[in-house]
């Protein structure tokens, strides 16, 4: 399935719009990652553990959105994709990733 942020797919015609689809993932960040990130914050550098969690959450949200597009009858694409990130929870210990787009059938 083609997943794109653009509203169209070059060289293809959208035959039918099946509706807006979403994929949402909320994941917790544990104490070990928080501790490692605080050390990185102090000495500088990237936080590999947080990056891994972000990549995993984004991948899952995109997959969920694609699955929901298929359930709506989309056969080949989701266009106009937008990905949002939020920090949730009392201490900001939860990461929410939301992917949304329009499920379509191509001609």
C-alpha distances in whole Angstrom, upper triangle without the diagonal:
4,6,10,13,14,15,14,12,15,15,13,15,14,15,15,15,14,16,16,14,15,15,19,20,24,26,29,31,34,37,37,34,36,39,37,36,39,41,38,39,42,42,39,36,32,32,29,29,28,26,24,24,22,20,19,19,17,14,15,15,11,10,13,11,8,10,12,10,9,13,14,12,9,7,5,5,8,11,14,13,16,17,21,23,26,29,31,34,37,37,34,33,30,26,24,20,19,15,15,13,13,10,10,10,11,14
4,6,10,11,12,11,9,11,13,11,13,12,15,15,14,15,16,15,14,15,16,19,21,24,26,30,31,34,37,37,34,36,39,37,35,38,40,37,38,41,41,38,35,31,31,29,29,28,25,24,24,22,19,20,19,16,15,16,15,11,12,14,12,9,12,14,11,12,15,15,14,11,9,6,4,6,8,11,11,14,16,19,22,26,29,30,34,37,37,33,33,30,26,24,20,18,14,14,12,12,10,10,11,10,14
4,7,9,11,11,10,13,15,13,15,14,16,16,14,14,14,13,12,13,13,16,18,21,23,26,28,31,34,34,31,32,36,34,32,35,37,34,34,38,38,35,32,28,28,26,26,25,22,21,21,19,16,17,17,13,12,14,12,9,10,12,10,8,12,13,10,12,15,15,15,11,12,9,6,5,6,8,7,11,12,16,18,22,25,27,30,34,34,30,29,26,23,20,16,15,11,11,9,10,9,10,12,13,16
4,5,8,8,8,11,14,13,14,13,17,16,15,16,15,14,13,14,14,17,19,23,24,28,29,32,35,35,32,33,36,34,32,35,37,34,34,38,38,34,31,28,28,27,27,25,22,22,22,19,17,19,18,14,14,16,14,11,13,15,12,11,15,15,13,15,18,18,17,14,14,11,8,6,5,6,6,9,11,15,18,21,25,27,30,34,34,30,30,27,23,21,17,15,11,11,9,10,11,11,14,14,17
4,7,9,10,12,16,15,16,15,18,18,15,17,15,13,13,14,15,17,19,22,24,27,28,32,35,35,31,32,35,34,31,34,36,33,32,36,36,33,30,27,27,26,27,24,22,23,22,19,18,19,18,14,15,17,15,12,15,16,13,13,17,17,15,18,20,19,20,16,17,14,11,8,6,4,4,7,9,13,16,19,23,25,29,32,32,28,29,26,22,20,16,14,11,10,8,10,12,13,16,16,19
4,6,7,9,13,13,13,13,16,16,15,16,16,14,15,16,18,20,23,26,28,31,32,35,38,38,35,36,39,37,34,37,39,36,36,39,39,36,33,30,31,30,31,28,25,26,26,23,21,23,22,18,19,21,18,15,18,19,16,16,19,19,16,19,22,20,20,17,17,14,11,9,6,5,7,10,13,16,19,23,26,29,32,36,36,32,32,29,26,23,20,17,14,12,10,10,13,13,15,15,17
4,7,10,13,12,11,10,13,13,12,14,13,13,14,16,18,21,24,27,29,33,34,38,41,41,37,38,41,40,37,40,42,39,38,42,43,39,37,34,34,33,33,31,28,29,29,25,24,25,24,20,21,22,19,17,19,20,16,16,19,18,16,18,21,18,18,15,16,14,11,9,5,5,8,11,15,18,21,24,28,30,34,37,37,33,34,31,27,24,21,18,15,13,9,9,11,11,13,13,15
4,6,9,8,8,8,11,12,12,14,15,15,16,18,20,23,26,29,32,35,36,40,43,43,40,41,44,42,40,42,44,41,41,45,45,41,38,35,36,35,35,33,30,31,30,27,26,27,26,22,22,24,21,18,20,21,18,17,20,19,16,18,21,19,18,14,15,12,10,9,6,8,11,14,17,21,24,27,31,33,37,40,40,36,37,34,30,27,24,21,17,15,12,10,11,10,12,10,12
4,6,5,7,8,12,13,13,16,17,17,18,20,21,24,27,30,32,35,37,40,43,43,40,41,44,42,40,43,44,41,41,45,45,41,38,35,35,34,35,33,30,30,30,27,25,26,26,22,21,23,21,18,19,21,18,16,20,20,16,18,21,19,18,14,14,11,9,10,8,10,12,16,19,22,25,29,32,35,38,41,41,38,38,35,31,28,25,22,19,17,13,12,12,11,11,9,11
4,6,8,10,14,16,17,19,20,20,21,23,25,28,30,33,35,38,39,43,46,45,42,43,46,44,42,45,46,43,43,46,46,42,39,37,37,36,37,35,32,32,33,30,27,29,29,25,24,26,25,21,23,25,22,20,23,23,20,21,24,23,21,18,17,13,12,13,11,13,16,19,21,25,28,32,35,38,41,45,44,40,41,38,34,31,28,26,22,20,17,16,16,14,14,11,13
4,7,10,13,16,17,20,22,22,23,26,27,30,33,36,38,41,42,46,49,48,45,46,49,47,45,48,49,46,46,50,49,46,43,40,40,39,40,38,35,35,36,33,30,32,31,28,27,29,27,24,25,26,24,21,24,25,21,22,25,23,21,18,16,14,13,15,14,16,19,22,25,28,31,35,38,41,44,48,48,44,44,41,37,34,31,28,25,23,20,18,18,15,14,11,11
4,7,9,12,14,16,18,19,20,23,25,28,31,34,36,40,41,44,48,47,44,46,49,47,45,48,49,46,46,50,50,46,43,40,40,39,39,38,35,34,35,32,30,30,30,27,25,27,25,22,23,24,21,19,21,22,18,18,22,20,18,14,13,11,10,13,12,15,17,21,24,27,30,34,37,39,43,46,46,43,42,39,36,33,29,27,23,21,17,15,14,11,10,7,7
4,6,9,11,14,16,18,20,23,25,28,31,35,37,41,42,46,49,49,46,47,50,48,46,49,51,48,48,52,52,48,45,42,42,41,41,39,36,36,36,33,31,32,31,28,27,28,26,23,23,24,21,19,22,21,17,18,21,19,16,14,13,11,11,13,12,15,17,21,24,27,31,34,38,39,43,46,47,43,43,40,36,33,30,27,23,21,17,14,13,10,9,6,5
4,6,7,10,13,14,16,19,22,25,28,32,34,38,40,43,47,47,44,45,48,47,45,48,50,47,47,50,51,47,44,41,41,40,40,38,35,35,34,32,30,30,29,26,25,26,24,21,21,22,18,17,19,18,14,15,18,15,13,11,11,10,9,10,10,13,15,19,22,25,29,32,35,37,40,44,44,41,41,37,34,31,27,24,21,18,14,11,10,7,6,5,6
4,7,10,13,15,17,21,23,27,30,34,36,40,42,45,49,49,46,47,51,50,47,50,52,50,50,53,54,50,48,44,44,42,42,40,38,37,37,34,32,32,31,28,27,28,26,23,23,23,20,18,20,19,15,15,17,14,12,10,11,11,11,13,13,16,18,22,25,28,31,34,38,39,42,45,46,43,43,39,36,33,29,26,23,20,16,13,11,7,6,5,5
4,6,9,12,14,18,21,24,28,31,34,38,40,43,47,47,44,46,49,48,46,49,51,49,48,52,53,50,47,43,43,41,41,39,37,36,35,33,31,31,29,27,26,26,24,21,21,21,18,16,18,16,12,13,15,11,10,9,10,11,11,11,12,14,17,20,23,26,29,32,35,36,39,43,44,40,40,37,34,30,27,24,21,18,14,10,9,6,5,7,8
4,6,9,11,15,18,21,25,28,31,35,37,40,44,45,42,43,46,45,43,46,48,46,45,49,50,47,44,41,40,39,38,36,34,34,33,30,29,29,27,24,24,23,21,19,19,18,15,14,16,14,11,12,13,10,10,8,11,11,10,10,10,12,14,17,20,22,26,28,32,33,36,39,40,37,37,33,31,27,24,21,18,14,11,7,6,5,6,9,11
4,7,9,13,16,19,22,26,29,32,35,38,42,43,40,41,45,44,42,45,47,45,45,48,49,46,44,40,39,38,37,35,33,33,31,29,28,27,25,23,22,21,19,17,17,16,13,12,13,11,8,10,10,6,7,6,10,11,10,10,11,13,14,17,19,22,25,27,30,31,34,37,39,35,35,32,29,25,23,19,16,13,11,7,5,5,7,11,13
4,6,10,13,17,20,23,27,30,33,36,40,41,38,39,42,42,39,42,45,43,42,46,47,44,42,38,37,36,35,33,31,31,29,27,26,26,23,21,21,20,17,16,17,15,12,12,13,10,8,11,11,8,10,9,13,14,12,10,11,12,12,14,17,19,22,24,27,28,31,34,35,32,32,29,26,23,20,16,14,10,8,6,6,7,10,14,16
4,7,11,13,17,20,23,27,29,33,36,37,34,35,39,38,36,38,41,39,38,42,43,41,38,35,34,33,32,29,28,28,26,23,23,23,20,18,18,18,14,13,15,13,9,11,12,9,8,12,12,9,12,11,14,15,12,9,9,10,10,11,13,15,18,20,24,24,27,31,32,29,29,25,23,19,16,13,11,7,6,4,6,9,13,16,19
4,7,10,14,17,20,24,26,30,33,34,31,32,36,35,33,36,39,37,36,40,41,39,36,33,31,30,29,27,25,25,23,21,20,19,17,15,15,14,11,10,11,9,6,8,9,6,6,10,10,9,11,10,14,14,11,8,10,11,9,11,12,14,17,19,22,22,25,29,30,27,26,23,20,16,14,10,8,6,6,6,6,10,13,16,20
4,6,10,13,16,20,23,26,29,31,28,29,32,32,30,32,35,33,33,37,38,35,33,30,28,27,26,23,22,22,20,17,17,17,14,12,13,11,8,8,10,7,5,8,9,7,8,12,12,12,14,13,16,16,14,10,12,12,9,10,10,11,13,15,18,19,21,25,26,23,23,19,16,13,10,7,6,4,7,9,10,14,17,19,23
4,7,10,13,17,19,23,26,27,25,26,29,29,27,30,32,31,31,34,35,33,31,27,25,24,22,20,19,19,16,14,14,13,10,9,10,8,4,6,7,5,4,8,9,8,10,13,13,13,16,15,17,17,15,12,14,14,11,11,9,11,12,14,16,17,20,23,24,21,20,16,14,10,8,6,5,6,9,12,12,16,19,21,25
4,7,10,14,16,20,23,24,22,23,26,26,24,27,30,28,28,32,33,31,29,25,23,22,20,18,18,17,14,13,13,12,9,9,10,8,5,8,10,7,8,11,12,11,13,16,16,17,20,19,21,21,18,15,17,16,13,12,10,10,10,11,13,13,16,20,20,17,17,13,11,7,6,5,7,9,12,15,16,20,23,25,29
4,6,10,13,16,20,21,18,19,23,23,21,24,27,25,25,29,30,28,26,23,20,19,17,15,15,14,11,10,11,10,6,8,9,7,6,9,10,9,10,13,14,14,16,18,18,20,22,22,24,23,21,18,20,19,16,14,11,11,10,10,12,12,14,18,18,15,14,10,8,6,5,7,9,12,15,18,19,23,25,28,32
4,7,10,13,17,18,16,17,20,21,19,21,24,24,23,27,29,27,25,22,19,19,16,14,15,14,11,10,13,11,7,10,12,10,9,13,14,12,14,17,17,17,20,22,22,23,26,25,27,27,25,22,23,22,19,17,13,12,10,9,9,9,10,14,15,12,10,7,6,4,7,9,12,15,18,22,22,26,29,31,35
4,7,10,13,15,13,14,17,17,16,19,21,21,21,24,26,25,23,20,17,16,13,11,13,12,8,9,12,9,7,11,12,11,11,15,15,14,17,19,19,20,23,24,24,26,29,28,29,29,27,24,26,25,21,19,16,14,11,11,10,10,11,14,14,11,9,6,5,7,9,12,15,18,21,25,25,29,32,34,38
4,6,10,12,10,11,14,15,14,16,19,19,19,22,24,23,22,19,16,16,12,11,13,13,9,11,14,12,10,14,16,14,15,18,19,18,20,23,23,24,26,28,28,30,32,31,33,33,30,28,29,28,24,22,19,17,13,12,10,9,9,12,11,9,6,4,6,9,12,15,18,21,25,28,29,33,35,38,41
4,7,8,7,7,10,11,11,13,15,15,16,19,21,20,19,16,12,13,9,8,11,11,8,10,13,12,11,15,17,16,17,20,21,21,23,25,25,26,29,31,31,32,35,34,35,34,32,30,31,29,26,23,20,18,14,13,10,11,11,12,11,9,5,6,7,11,13,17,20,23,27,30,31,35,37,39,43
4,6,6,6,9,10,11,12,15,16,16,19,20,20,20,17,14,14,10,10,14,13,11,13,16,15,14,18,19,19,20,23,24,23,26,28,28,29,32,33,33,35,38,37,38,37,35,33,34,33,29,27,23,21,18,17,14,14,13,14,12,11,8,9,11,14,17,20,23,27,30,34,35,38,41,43,46
4,5,5,6,9,10,10,12,14,15,17,19,19,19,17,14,15,11,12,15,15,13,16,19,18,18,21,23,22,23,27,27,27,29,32,32,33,36,37,37,39,42,41,42,41,39,36,37,36,32,30,26,24,20,19,16,16,14,14,12,12,9,12,14,18,20,24,27,30,34,37,38,42,44,46,50
4,5,5,6,9,10,11,12,14,16,17,17,17,15,12,12,9,11,14,14,13,16,18,17,18,21,22,22,24,27,27,28,30,32,32,34,36,37,38,40,42,41,42,41,39,37,38,37,33,31,27,25,22,21,18,18,17,18,15,15,12,14,16,19,21,25,27,31,34,38,39,42,45,46,50
4,5,5,6,8,10,10,12,14,15,15,14,12,9,9,6,7,11,11,10,12,15,15,15,18,20,20,21,24,25,25,27,29,30,31,33,35,36,38,40,38,39,38,36,34,34,33,30,27,23,22,18,18,15,16,16,17,14,13,10,12,13,16,18,22,24,28,31,35,36,39,42,43,47
4,6,5,6,9,10,10,12,14,15,14,13,10,11,9,9,12,13,12,14,17,17,17,19,22,22,23,25,27,27,29,31,32,33,35,37,37,39,41,40,41,40,37,35,35,34,30,28,24,22,18,17,14,15,14,14,11,11,9,11,13,16,19,22,25,29,32,36,37,40,43,45,48
4,5,5,6,9,10,11,13,14,14,13,11,12,11,11,15,15,15,17,20,20,20,23,25,25,26,29,30,30,32,34,35,36,38,40,41,42,45,43,44,43,41,38,39,37,34,31,27,25,22,20,17,18,17,17,14,14,12,15,16,20,22,26,29,32,36,39,40,44,47,48,52
4,5,5,6,9,10,11,11,11,10,8,9,8,9,12,13,13,15,18,18,19,21,23,24,25,27,29,30,31,33,34,36,38,39,40,42,44,42,43,41,39,37,37,36,32,30,26,25,21,21,18,20,19,20,16,16,14,16,17,20,22,26,28,32,35,38,39,43,45,46,50
4,5,5,6,9,10,10,9,8,6,8,8,7,10,12,12,13,16,17,18,20,22,23,24,26,27,28,30,32,33,34,36,38,39,40,42,40,41,40,37,35,35,33,30,27,24,22,18,18,15,17,18,18,15,13,12,14,15,18,20,23,26,29,32,36,37,40,43,44,48
4,5,5,6,9,10,11,11,9,12,12,11,14,16,16,17,20,21,21,23,25,26,27,29,31,31,33,35,36,37,39,41,42,43,45,44,45,43,40,38,38,36,33,30,26,24,20,19,17,18,18,18,14,14,13,16,17,20,22,26,28,32,35,39,40,43,46,48,51
4,5,5,6,8,9,10,9,12,12,13,15,17,17,19,21,22,23,25,27,28,29,31,33,34,35,37,38,39,41,43,44,46,48,46,47,45,42,40,40,38,35,32,29,27,23,23,20,22,22,22,18,17,17,19,20,23,25,29,31,34,37,41,43,46,48,49,53
4,5,5,5,6,7,6,9,11,11,12,15,16,17,19,20,21,23,25,26,27,29,31,32,33,35,36,38,39,41,42,44,45,43,44,42,39,37,37,35,32,30,26,25,21,21,19,22,22,22,19,18,17,19,19,22,23,27,29,32,35,39,40,43,46,47,50
4,6,5,7,8,8,12,13,12,14,17,17,17,20,22,22,23,26,27,27,29,31,32,33,35,37,38,39,42,43,44,46,44,45,43,40,37,37,35,32,29,26,24,20,20,18,20,21,21,17,16,16,19,18,22,23,26,28,32,34,38,40,43,46,47,50
4,6,9,11,11,15,16,15,17,20,20,21,23,25,26,27,29,31,31,33,35,36,37,39,41,42,43,45,46,48,50,47,48,46,44,41,41,39,36,33,29,27,24,23,21,23,23,23,19,19,19,22,22,25,26,30,32,35,38,42,44,47,50,51,54
4,7,10,11,14,16,16,17,20,21,21,23,25,26,27,29,31,32,33,35,37,38,40,41,43,44,46,47,48,50,48,49,46,44,41,41,39,36,34,30,29,26,25,23,26,26,26,22,22,22,24,24,27,28,31,33,36,39,43,45,47,50,51,54
4,7,9,12,14,14,15,18,19,19,21,23,24,25,27,29,29,31,33,34,35,37,39,40,41,43,45,46,47,45,46,43,41,38,38,36,33,30,27,26,23,23,22,24,26,26,22,21,21,23,22,25,25,29,30,34,36,40,42,44,47,47,51
4,7,9,12,12,12,15,17,17,18,20,22,22,24,26,27,28,30,32,32,34,36,37,38,40,42,43,45,42,43,40,37,36,35,33,30,28,25,24,21,22,21,24,25,26,23,21,21,22,21,23,23,27,28,31,34,37,39,41,44,44,48
4,6,9,9,8,11,13,13,14,17,18,18,20,22,23,24,26,28,29,30,32,34,35,37,38,39,41,38,39,37,34,32,32,30,27,25,22,21,18,19,18,21,23,24,21,19,18,19,18,20,20,23,24,28,30,34,35,38,41,41,44
4,6,6,6,9,10,11,12,14,16,17,18,20,21,23,24,26,27,29,30,32,33,35,36,38,39,37,38,36,33,31,32,30,27,25,21,20,17,18,16,19,20,22,18,16,15,16,15,18,18,22,23,27,29,33,34,37,40,41,44
4,6,5,6,9,10,10,12,14,15,16,18,20,21,22,24,26,27,28,30,31,33,35,36,38,35,36,34,32,30,30,29,26,24,21,20,18,19,18,20,22,23,20,18,16,17,15,18,18,21,22,26,29,32,33,36,38,39,42
4,5,5,6,9,10,11,12,14,15,17,18,20,21,23,24,26,27,29,30,32,33,35,37,35,35,34,32,30,31,30,26,24,20,20,17,17,16,18,19,21,18,16,14,14,13,16,16,20,22,25,28,32,32,35,38,39,43
4,5,5,6,9,10,11,12,14,15,16,18,20,21,23,24,26,27,29,30,32,33,35,33,34,32,30,28,28,27,23,21,17,16,13,14,12,15,16,18,16,13,11,11,10,13,13,17,19,23,25,29,30,33,36,37,41
4,5,5,6,9,10,11,12,14,15,17,18,20,21,23,24,26,27,29,30,32,33,31,32,30,27,25,26,25,21,19,16,15,13,14,14,17,19,21,19,16,14,14,12,14,13,16,18,21,24,27,28,31,34,35,38
4,5,5,6,9,10,11,12,14,15,16,18,20,21,22,24,26,27,29,30,32,30,30,29,27,25,26,25,22,20,17,17,14,16,16,18,20,22,20,17,15,14,12,14,13,17,18,21,24,27,28,31,33,34,37
4,6,5,6,9,10,11,12,14,15,16,18,20,21,23,24,26,27,29,31,29,30,28,26,24,25,24,21,19,15,15,12,13,13,15,16,19,17,14,12,11,9,11,11,14,16,20,22,26,27,30,32,34,37
4,5,5,6,9,10,11,12,14,15,16,18,20,21,23,25,26,27,29,27,28,26,24,22,22,21,17,16,12,11,9,11,11,14,16,19,18,14,13,11,8,9,8,12,13,17,19,23,24,27,30,31,35
4,6,5,6,9,10,11,12,14,15,16,18,20,21,23,24,26,27,25,26,24,22,20,21,20,16,15,12,13,11,14,15,17,20,23,21,18,16,14,11,12,10,13,13,16,19,22,23,26,28,29,33
4,6,5,6,9,10,11,12,14,15,16,18,20,21,23,25,26,24,25,23,22,20,21,21,18,17,14,14,13,15,15,17,19,22,21,18,16,14,11,11,10,13,13,17,19,22,22,25,28,29,33
4,5,5,6,9,10,11,12,14,15,17,18,20,21,23,25,23,24,23,21,19,20,20,16,14,11,11,10,12,12,14,16,20,19,16,14,11,8,8,6,9,10,14,17,20,21,24,27,28,32
4,5,5,6,9,10,11,12,14,15,17,19,20,21,23,21,22,20,18,16,17,16,12,11,8,9,9,12,14,16,19,22,21,18,17,14,10,9,6,8,8,11,14,17,18,21,24,25,29
4,6,5,6,9,10,11,12,14,15,17,19,20,21,19,20,18,16,15,17,17,13,13,11,13,13,16,17,19,22,25,24,21,19,17,13,12,9,10,10,13,15,18,18,20,23,24,27
4,5,5,6,9,10,10,12,14,15,16,19,20,19,20,19,17,15,18,18,14,14,12,13,13,15,17,18,20,24,23,20,19,15,13,11,9,10,9,13,15,18,17,20,23,24,28
4,5,5,6,9,10,11,12,14,15,17,19,17,19,18,16,13,15,15,11,11,9,10,11,13,15,16,19,23,23,20,18,15,12,9,7,6,6,9,12,15,15,18,21,23,27
4,5,5,6,9,10,11,13,14,15,17,15,16,15,12,10,12,13,9,10,9,11,13,16,18,20,23,26,26,23,22,18,15,13,9,8,6,8,10,13,12,15,18,20,23
4,5,5,6,9,10,11,12,14,16,14,15,14,13,11,14,15,12,14,12,15,16,19,21,22,24,28,28,25,23,20,17,15,12,11,9,11,12,14,13,16,18,20,23
4,5,5,6,9,10,11,13,14,14,15,15,14,12,15,16,13,14,13,14,16,18,20,20,23,26,27,24,22,19,16,14,11,10,9,10,12,13,12,16,18,20,24
4,5,5,6,9,10,11,13,11,13,13,11,9,11,12,10,11,11,13,15,17,20,21,24,27,28,25,24,20,17,14,11,9,7,7,8,10,9,12,15,17,21
4,5,5,6,9,10,11,9,10,10,8,7,11,13,11,13,13,16,18,21,23,24,27,31,31,28,27,23,20,18,15,12,10,10,9,10,8,11,13,15,19
4,5,5,6,9,10,10,11,12,11,11,14,16,14,16,16,18,20,22,25,25,27,31,32,29,27,24,21,19,16,14,12,12,12,13,10,13,14,17,20
4,5,5,6,9,9,11,13,12,10,13,15,14,15,16,18,20,22,24,24,27,30,31,28,27,24,21,18,16,13,11,10,11,11,9,12,14,17,20
4,5,5,7,5,8,9,8,7,11,13,12,15,16,18,21,23,26,27,29,33,34,31,30,26,24,20,17,15,12,10,9,8,5,8,10,13,16
4,5,5,5,6,9,9,10,13,16,15,18,19,22,24,26,29,29,32,35,36,33,32,28,26,23,20,18,15,14,13,11,8,9,10,13,16
4,5,7,10,12,12,12,16,18,17,20,20,22,25,26,29,29,31,35,36,33,32,28,26,23,21,18,16,15,14,13,10,12,12,16,19
4,6,9,12,12,11,14,16,16,19,20,22,25,27,29,30,32,36,37,34,33,29,27,24,21,18,16,14,13,11,8,9,10,14,17
4,6,9,10,11,14,17,17,20,22,25,27,29,32,33,35,39,40,37,36,32,30,27,24,21,18,16,14,12,8,8,8,11,14
4,6,7,8,11,14,14,18,19,22,25,28,31,32,34,38,39,36,35,31,29,25,22,19,16,14,12,9,6,5,5,8,11
4,6,9,12,16,16,20,21,25,27,30,33,34,37,41,41,38,37,33,30,27,24,22,18,17,14,12,9,7,5,7,10
4,7,10,14,14,18,20,23,26,29,32,33,36,40,40,37,36,33,29,27,23,21,17,16,13,11,8,7,6,6,10
4,6,10,10,14,16,20,23,26,29,30,34,37,38,34,34,30,27,24,20,18,14,12,10,8,6,6,7,7,11
4,7,7,11,13,16,19,22,26,27,30,34,34,31,31,27,24,21,17,14,11,9,6,5,4,6,9,10,14
4,6,9,12,16,19,22,26,28,31,34,35,31,31,28,24,21,18,15,11,9,6,5,7,7,10,11,14
4,7,10,13,17,20,24,25,29,32,33,29,30,26,23,20,16,14,10,8,5,6,9,10,14,14,18
4,7,10,14,17,20,22,26,29,29,26,26,23,19,16,13,10,7,5,4,7,10,12,15,16,20
4,7,10,13,17,19,23,26,26,23,23,20,17,14,11,8,6,5,6,10,13,15,19,20,24
4,7,10,14,16,20,23,23,19,20,17,13,10,7,6,4,7,9,13,15,18,21,23,26
4,7,10,13,16,20,20,16,17,14,11,8,6,5,7,9,12,15,18,21,25,26,30
4,7,10,13,17,16,12,13,11,7,6,5,7,9,12,15,19,21,24,28,29,33
4,6,10,13,13,9,11,8,6,5,7,9,12,14,18,21,24,27,31,32,36
4,7,10,9,5,7,6,5,6,9,12,15,18,21,25,27,31,34,36,40
4,7,8,5,6,5,6,7,11,13,16,19,23,26,28,32,35,37,41
4,6,5,6,6,9,10,14,16,20,22,26,29,31,35,38,40,44
4,6,7,9,12,14,17,20,23,26,30,33,35,38,42,44,48
4,5,8,11,14,17,20,24,26,30,34,35,39,42,45,48
4,6,8,10,14,17,20,23,27,30,32,36,39,41,45
4,7,10,13,17,20,23,27,30,32,35,39,41,44
4,7,10,13,17,20,23,27,28,32,35,37,41
4,7,10,13,17,20,24,25,29,32,34,38
4,7,10,13,17,20,22,25,29,31,35
4,7,10,14,17,19,22,25,27,31
4,7,10,14,15,19,22,24,28
4,7,11,12,16,19,21,25
4,7,9,13,16,18,22
4,7,10,13,15,19
4,6,10,12,16
4,7,10,13
4,6,10
4,7
4
